Amino acid sequence: MTLQECYAAMGGNYEDVIGRLRSERLVQKFVLKFLADGSYSLLCQSLEEKNYEEAFRAAHTIKGVCQNLSINKLQASSSRLCESLRNGYTPESDALAEEVRADYAQTVAAIQAFQKESAG
């Protein structure tokens, strides 16, 4: 799997991120670092604990990281969740959190597949 195929698999925009970071090596470095980012774990924990202020911050961080890396699908869903949590819990927050979970899983699976193939 190429980095470009990884971007297609996770719903990202490869051309956009290359235009921003100017180097495939740099994009690869940051995409692989995405796997170690703790924001998603913090989001899940905060939602479980009903700490919506912290959940908002975690969703905001995910949104920003995804925006910088042009991971568009997860950026869009985390942005919607972020806005729904901006002033605390809203009834739509649960459904939006599920959408983020699905998009995050898709993103991580694509990056892990890329990582496995590029290491082998």
N, C-alpha and C positions, 0 to 999 in steps of 0.2 A: 504494500500500500504506500503510495506516495503521500506527501504532505497535502498536495492538492486533492487527492482522493479522500483523505482524512477530513478535510474541510467540507467536501461534498457530503460525506457520511454524517457529519454533525450539524449540517444546516448552516455552515459558515460561508464567508465570502473571502476566498483565497486571494483574489486579485486586490481586494481592498486592503487586506492586512499586509501584503507584499508592498503595496504602494505606500503604506504608512511606515513600516519598519525597514523596508528596502533590502532585506536579506533573508533568504530562506533559512539560513542557519540561526538567525536571531528569532524568527518566527517559531522554528522548531524548539528552541531553548525555552521560550515562554509558554508554548503550548504544553510541553512536557511538565513544566512547573505548575501548570493548572491542576494537575492531579494531586499535588501536595497542598494546595490551598485549603485552608480549614473553614472557609466561609459557608460552604454548603452544610457541613456538619453543625456549625453554629446555628444556621437557619433552622435545621430540623430540630435541634435541641431546644431552641428558643420557642418555636411553635408548639412543641410538646409541653413546655413549661408555661405556655401562654404569656411569654415575655415578648409582647408584640413590638416594643421599642427596639429591643435587641434583634428581633427577627427582621424588622425594617432595615436596620443597619447592615445585617448580613445580606439581605436581598439587594440592597443598594451596592454593596461591594461586588457581588456576583455580576450585577448589571454592568458596573464599570469595567471590571476585568474583561467581560465578554465583549463589551463595546471596543475596548482597546485592541482585542485580538480578533475582532470581526467574527465572533461566534454568534451569529445573528439570531438563530432560533432560540437559544437559551437567553440571550440578551433581551429579546422581546418578551418572553414569558416572565423573566425575573423583573423586568421593568413594570409589567402589569401588576405583579405581586407587590413590588415595592410601593407603587402608588396606592394599592388597596390597603396597605399597612401604614401609610404615612401618618394617619391620625388615629392609629390603633386598629383593633380587629374590625373587620367588616364581614358580612355574610358571604361575600364572594371569595374571601381570602382562602378558604379551604380548597375550593376547586382550583384556584390559581396556584396554590402550593402543590397540588397534584400535577398540574401542568409543568411546573418547574421540576418536580421530581422526575417526570418522564423525559423531559428535555435534558436534564443533567445526566441521567443514565445513558441516554443516546450519545451525548458528548463524550462522557468518560469511556464508553465502549469503543467509540471511534478512535480516541487518543490512545487507548490501550492497545488496540489492534495495530495502529501505526507504530507505536513504541515496540511492540513485539516483532513486527516485520522489519523495522529499521535496525533492530539490535541483532537480528539473525542474519 
